[in-house]
Amino acid sequence: MSQMSQQAALSRCPSCEEPLESGDRFCGACGYDLSAVPPRPHDGPAPAPNGAASPGAAAGWPVAAEPGGSDTPPALHVPADIQGTDSGDTPLSPPSPAPQSPSPAGVRFDRPREPEEYPLQAPDPRVPEPPAPADPVTLCVACRAGRVDDDGYCENCGHAQPRERDHLEQESGPVAAVSDRGLRHHRNEDAFGIGRATLPDGSGALVAIVCDGVSSATRPDDASLAASRTACDSLLTALPLGTHPQQAMHEAIVAAAEAVNALAREPATAREQAPHQNAPACTLVGAVITAGLLVVGWVGDSRAYWVPVDRSSPPARLTEDDSWAAQMVAAGLMNEAEAYADERAHAITGWLGADAYELEPHTASFKPDRPGVVLVCTDGLWNYAEAAQEMAGVLPLDAAVRPLHAARVLVGHALDGGGHDNVTVALVPFPAPPQGAGSA
């Protein structure tokens, strides 16, 4: 484009907007050099006179379709339908398509991977560590009131607290048992087993076994543990098969005796046994309660008691000891008070073990006509409440509904009396019998 045509195209000064005349090279108002003004870009051909050509046709743009009717607006074009040009009417190349990303909008994958582990900052030694939570207070198992100190003794009564098998408590539904080492023995040689079974008719059965190791024998603690576990497992297996409870009790005692006999053949017994010692041995007493039926079984001097819920009814002892004192009374040589006052009173005449003279399992069945509690225990308890009336006086009135609490009370009674032996007791509530049931 020539310089003249450029100036002719200027009607006002680009600096001060003063009107210009054709041919001016400088602004008459401000003296602006009009030759320094860059040429105006070419915006396309001027509109054709008389509307002969449309701007779209001159620029090469696509022409919109004619409307289909008077009420139809003309079709529109999106920007991608129009081919752009530069200032010299040269068509622009179409833009390259943006790379497709499989990731959803707003998610970036070009960030550096975060480390899987972050280094932990060392604790500041100037900041004190939070105090450790206080240990819960441990109460004495004997008095149930004093706190146990760090040395394992009660601060109230001084009773040494149990370790491992020294004190055991267990519940199985309404059945509960507690065993304690006592105050004078160095270990607990008692053991118990409790459980529940379902009979073929769908009714339930309750089982409790208590064993007392013979201290003069080798490994009495192992003997009582083997006998209690074997007898309890035997009962819980036989009862669901329909075996009569009294027969199941007899078979359980025989199985327990075989388990204790097997201990005598173990190498551990051979190493520990001295010429003056006997093979492992223990006593056993157990109870099975079904709907309306009470069965007890025993060998030795561990006992079973019956205490009715209505304490106006008399309690009863359900077992007879296999002991020297019991034999003297049965033979009519001594009365009960004289026999049990003798130093030979607790010498047992029957037990489970390889050295037993002859195994004679005792079983008995009863049909109580009222609800009550069956109590099975070792002599570590009944030495402090021998008669049935004495035992009933120690047993809490709510023993049928709180058997574990009642068992703890009974063990505490023995400990308060001196606790010279291991103490073990199990309580089995007897429900109200069906209508029409009578005693056998």
C-alpha positions in Angstrom: 0.0 0.0 0.0 1.4 3.5 -0.9 2.1 6.2 1.6 -0.4 8.5 0.0 -3.2 6.0 0.2 -2.3 5.4 3.8 -2.6 9.1 4.6 -5.8 9.4 2.7 -7.2 6.8 4.8 -6.5 8.8 7.9 -9.2 11.3 8.8 -8.1 12.2 12.3 -4.7 12.5 14.0 -3.9 9.3 15.9 -2.4 11.4 18.7 -4.9 14.2 19.3 -7.9 13.3 17.1 -7.6 16.6 15.2 -9.3 16.4 11.8 -6.8 16.0 8.9 -6.9 17.1 5.4 -5.9 15.1 2.4 -2.2 15.1 1.8 -1.2 16.2 5.3 2.1 14.6 6.4 2.0 16.3 9.9 -0.8 17.1 12.2 -1.5 20.8 12.2 -2.5 20.8 15.9 0.2 18.6 17.6 2.7 18.1 14.8 2.4 14.3 14.9 4.4 12.6 12.1 1.6 10.9 10.1 4.2 8.9 8.1 5.0 6.9 11.2 1.5 5.4 11.5 1.6 1.7 10.5 -0.6 0.5 7.7 -4.1 -0.7 8.7 -4.7 -4.4 8.3 -6.8 -5.6 5.4 -10.2 -6.6 6.8 -11.5 -8.1 3.6 -13.3 -6.5 0.6 -15.7 -3.7 1.2 -19.3 -4.6 1.1 -20.5 -4.8 -2.5 -22.8 -2.1 -3.6 -26.4 -2.9 -3.9 -25.8 -6.1 -1.8 -24.6 -8.1 -4.8 -22.3 -10.3 -2.7 -22.5 -11.4 0.8 -19.5 -11.1 3.2 -19.5 -14.9 3.6 -19.1 -15.5 -0.1 -16.2 -13.0 -0.4 -14.4 -14.6 2.5 -15.1 -18.2 1.5 -17.2 -18.9 4.5 -20.0 -21.4 4.3 -23.4 -19.9 3.7 -26.1 -20.6 6.1 -29.1 -22.5 4.7 -32.2 -20.6 4.0 -34.9 -20.8 6.6 -37.5 -23.4 6.0 -40.3 -21.0 6.8 -41.1 -17.6 8.1 -41.0 -18.7 11.7 -37.8 -20.8 11.4 -34.6 -19.0 12.4 -31.6 -19.3 10.1 -29.2 -22.2 10.9 -26.1 -21.3 13.0 -22.5 -22.4 12.6 -20.3 -23.4 15.4 -16.8 -21.9 15.4 -15.3 -25.2 14.2 -17.3 -24.9 10.9 -15.5 -21.7 9.8 -12.1 -21.8 8.2 -10.1 -18.8 9.6 -7.6 -16.7 7.6 -4.7 -14.5 8.6 -4.2 -10.8 7.8 -3.1 -11.7 4.2 -6.2 -13.8 3.5 -4.2 -17.0 3.9 -6.2 -19.9 5.3 -5.1 -21.0 8.7 -4.2 -24.6 9.3 -6.8 -26.4 11.5 -5.8 -26.7 15.1 -4.4 -30.0 16.2 -6.8 -32.0 18.3 -6.1 -32.0 22.0 -4.7 -35.2 23.4 -7.4 -37.5 24.7 -6.9 -38.4 28.4 -8.6 -41.5 29.8 -8.6 -39.9 33.2 -11.7 -38.2 34.5 -12.0 -34.4 34.5 -10.1 -32.7 37.3 -7.7 -35.6 37.9 -4.0 -35.2 37.2 -1.5 -38.0 36.7 1.5 -35.9 35.9 2.3 -35.3 39.6 5.2 -37.1 41.1 4.4 -40.3 43.0 4.1 -39.9 46.7 6.3 -42.1 48.9 4.7 -45.1 50.4 6.2 -44.4 53.8 7.0 -41.1 55.4 9.9 -40.7 57.8 8.7 -40.2 61.4 10.1 -37.3 63.2 12.0 -38.2 66.4 10.2 -37.2 69.6 11.2 -34.0 71.2 13.1 -34.8 74.4 11.9 -31.5 75.9 8.2 -32.6 75.7 7.3 -35.0 78.5 5.6 -38.2 77.6 1.9 -38.6 78.5 1.4 -40.7 81.7 0.6 -44.4 81.2 -3.0 -45.4 82.1 -3.3 -46.6 85.7 -3.8 -50.3 86.1 -7.2 -51.4 87.4 -7.3 -52.2 91.0 -7.1 -56.0 91.8 -9.1 -57.1 94.7 -8.1 -60.0 97.0 -9.7 -63.3 96.2 -10.0 -64.2 99.9 -11.6 -61.1 101.5 -12.9 -59.6 98.2 -12.2 -56.1 99.7 -8.4 -55.5 100.1 -6.2 -54.2 97.3 -3.4 -56.5 96.0 0.0 -54.9 96.3 2.9 -55.4 93.9 4.2 -58.4 95.8 1.0 -60.3 95.3 -0.4 -60.0 98.8 -3.7 -58.5 100.0 -3.1 -55.2 101.9 -6.2 -56.0 104.0 -6.0 -59.6 105.1 -2.4 -60.5 103.9 -3.6 -63.4 101.8 -1.1 -64.4 99.0 -2.8 -64.0 95.7 -3.2 -66.9 93.2 -0.8 -67.6 90.4 -1.9 -69.7 87.4 -3.8 -72.7 88.8 -3.7 -71.5 92.4 -7.1 -69.9 92.0 -9.6 -70.8 89.2 -13.2 -69.7 88.6 -15.5 -70.8 85.8 -19.2 -70.5 84.8 -21.1 -72.6 82.3 -24.6 -71.3 82.2 -26.1 -71.8 85.7 -23.2 -74.0 86.8 -20.2 -72.4 88.5 -17.0 -73.6 90.2 -14.2 -72.1 92.2 -10.9 -73.7 93.2 -8.2 -72.2 95.5 -4.7 -73.3 96.7 -5.5 -72.5 100.3 -3.2 -70.8 102.8 -0.8 -73.6 103.6 -0.3 -75.8 100.5 2.5 -74.8 98.1 0.3 -75.7 95.0 -3.3 -76.5 94.1 -3.8 -80.2 93.8 -7.6 -79.9 93.2 -9.3 -79.7 89.8 -12.9 -79.4 88.4 -14.8 -79.7 85.2 -18.3 -78.3 84.5 -20.5 -78.1 81.4 -23.9 -78.5 79.7 -25.3 -81.0 77.3 -28.5 -81.4 75.3 -30.4 -84.7 75.7 -32.0 -86.5 72.7 -35.5 -85.1 73.7 -34.1 -81.6 73.5 -34.0 -81.0 77.3 -30.8 -79.9 79.0 -28.4 -81.6 81.4 -25.9 -79.9 83.8 -22.6 -81.6 84.7 -20.1 -80.9 87.5 -17.0 -82.9 88.5 -14.6 -82.1 91.4 -11.3 -84.0 92.0 -8.8 -83.9 94.9 -5.3 -85.0 94.3 -3.8 -87.4 97.0 -0.9 -85.4 98.4 1.1 -88.5 99.4 1.2 -89.7 95.8 3.3 -88.6 92.9 2.0 -85.8 90.7 -1.4 -85.4 92.5 -2.1 -82.2 90.6 -1.8 -84.0 87.3 -4.0 -86.8 88.5 -6.9 -84.5 89.6 -6.6 -82.6 86.3 -6.7 -85.7 84.1 -9.6 -87.3 86.1 -11.8 -84.1 86.1 -11.3 -83.5 82.4 -11.8 -87.1 81.3 -14.9 -87.6 83.4 -16.5 -84.3 82.3 -15.8 -85.0 78.6 -17.2 -88.6 79.0 -20.4 -87.3 80.4 -20.8 -84.5 77.9 -20.3 -87.1 75.1 -22.6 -89.9 76.5 -25.6 -87.9 77.6 -26.5 -86.5 74.1 -26.4 -90.1 72.8 -29.2 -91.1 75.2 -27.2 -92.9 77.8 -29.0 -92.9 81.1 -27.4 -90.3 83.5 -26.6 -92.9 86.2 -24.9 -95.2 83.6 -23.1 -92.3 82.1 -21.7 -91.3 85.5 -20.4 -94.9 86.1 -18.7 -94.9 82.7 -17.2 -91.5 83.4 -15.6 -92.6 86.6 -14.1 -95.7 84.9 -12.7 -93.5 82.2 -11.3 -91.1 84.7 -9.6 -94.0 86.5 -8.0 -95.2 83.3 -6.7 -91.7 82.6 -5.1 -91.5 86.1 -3.6 -95.0 85.7 -2.0 -94.0 82.5 0.0 -91.3 84.3 1.9 -94.0 86.2 3.3 -95.3 82.9 4.6 -91.9 81.8 8.4 -91.2 82.1 7.7 -88.1 84.2 6.3 -90.3 87.0 9.2 -92.8 86.8 11.7 -90.0 87.3 9.9 -88.4 90.2 8.7 -91.5 92.0 10.7 -92.6 95.0 10.4 -96.0 96.6 8.2 -94.8 99.3 5.8 -92.9 97.0 2.7 -94.2 95.3 1.5 -93.7 91.7 -0.5 -90.6 90.8 -3.9 -90.7 92.6 -7.0 -88.6 93.3 -10.6 -88.7 94.5 -13.6 -87.8 92.5 -17.2 -86.6 93.0 -19.6 -85.5 90.4 -23.3 -84.6 89.7 -25.6 -84.7 86.7 -28.9 -82.9 86.8 -31.6 -83.3 84.2 -35.3 -82.4 84.3 -36.5 -83.9 87.6 -33.5 -86.2 88.1 -30.3 -85.8 90.2 -27.4 -88.3 89.8 -24.3 -88.3 91.9 -21.1 -90.4 91.6 -18.0 -90.6 93.7 -14.8 -92.4 94.7 -13.0 -91.2 97.8 -13.9 -88.6 100.4 -15.0 -85.7 98.2 -18.7 -85.0 98.9 -22.0 -83.9 97.4 -24.7 -82.0 99.4 -28.3 -81.2 98.7 -29.6 -77.8 99.9 -33.2 -76.8 99.0 -34.1 -73.3 98.1 -36.6 -73.3 100.8 -34.4 -73.4 103.8 -37.2 -74.6 106.0 -36.7 -78.0 104.3 -33.8 -80.1 105.6 -30.6 -80.3 103.6 -28.8 -83.7 103.1 -25.5 -85.2 102.3 -25.7 -87.4 99.2 -22.4 -89.3 99.4 -20.7 -91.6 101.9 -16.9 -91.3 102.3 -14.4 -94.0 101.3 -12.4 -93.3 104.5 -11.3 -94.9 107.7 -13.8 -92.9 109.7 -16.7 -93.9 107.5 -15.8 -97.5 107.8 -15.6 -97.3 111.6 -19.1 -95.7 111.7 -20.5 -98.2 109.2 -19.1 -101.1 111.3 -20.6 -99.7 114.5 -17.2 -99.5 116.1 -17.4 -95.7 116.7 -20.0 -93.0 116.4 -19.4 -90.2 113.8 -18.0 -87.7 116.3 -15.5 -90.2 117.7 -14.5 -91.5 114.3 -13.8 -88.1 112.7 -12.0 -86.9 115.8 -9.4 -89.7 115.3 -6.2 -88.8 113.5 -6.8 -91.6 111.0 -10.2 -90.2 110.1 -9.2 -88.8 106.7 -7.2 -91.8 105.5 -9.1 -92.8 102.3 -9.9 -96.4 101.5 -10.9 -95.7 97.9 -9.3 -93.6 95.1 -8.5 -93.4 91.4 -5.0 -94.5 90.6 -2.8 -97.5 89.6 -2.2 -98.3 93.3 -5.9 -98.6 94.2 -6.9 -101.9 95.6 -10.1 -102.2 93.6 -12.1 -99.6 91.7 -15.6 -99.3 93.1 -17.5 -96.4 91.5 -20.4 -95.3 93.7 -23.5 -93.8 92.0 -26.9 -92.8 93.3 -30.0 -91.1 91.8 -32.6 -88.9 93.4 -35.8 -87.2 92.3 -36.1 -84.1 94.5 -39.7 -82.7 94.9 -38.6 -79.1 95.2 -35.9 -76.7 93.7 -32.5 -76.6 95.3 -28.8 -76.5 94.8 -26.4 -79.5 94.5 -23.0 -78.7 96.0 -20.0 -80.9 95.2 -16.7 -80.2 97.0 -13.4 -81.5 98.3 -12.6 -82.0 102.0 -10.8 -78.6 101.9 -14.3 -77.1 102.3 -16.3 -79.6 104.2 -13.7 -79.8 106.9 -15.1 -76.4 108.0 -18.8 -77.3 107.5 -19.0 -81.0 107.8 -22.7 -81.6 108.6 -25.4 -80.8 106.0 -27.0 -78.2 108.3 -23.6 -76.4 108.7 -23.1 -76.4 104.9 -26.6 -75.0 104.3 -25.9 -72.3 106.9 -22.8 -71.1 105.0 -24.4 -71.3 101.5 -25.9 -67.9 100.5 -29.7 -67.9 100.1 -29.4 -66.7 96.5 -27.1 -69.6 95.5 -29.5 -70.9 92.9 -29.5 -67.6 91.0 -25.9 -66.5 91.8 -23.9 -69.7 91.9 -20.5 -68.2 91.2 -20.9 -65.7 94.0 -22.0 -68.4 96.3 -19.0 -70.6 95.4 -16.7 -67.7 96.2 -18.4 -67.3 99.6 -17.9 -70.9 100.4 -14.2 -70.8 99.4 -13.8 -67.7 101.5 -15.4 -69.5 104.5 -12.7 -72.2 104.2 -9.9 -69.7 104.0 -11.3 -67.8 106.9 -11.3 -71.0 108.9 -7.6 -71.6 108.3 -7.4 -72.8 104.7 -5.1 -75.7 105.6 -6.0 -77.6 102.4 -6.9 -76.9 98.8 -10.5 -75.8 98.5 -12.7 -76.6 95.5 -16.5 -76.4 95.2 -19.0 -76.5 92.3 -22.7 -75.5 92.5 -25.4 -76.9 90.2 -28.9 -75.4 90.6 -31.8 -77.9 90.5 -34.9 -76.4 88.9 -38.4 -76.9 90.1 -39.4 -80.5 89.2 -42.3 -81.2 86.8 -45.7 -81.6 88.2 -46.3 -85.1 89.6 -42.6 -85.9 90.2 -41.8 -87.4 93.6 -38.7 -88.5 95.5 -37.0 -91.8 94.7 
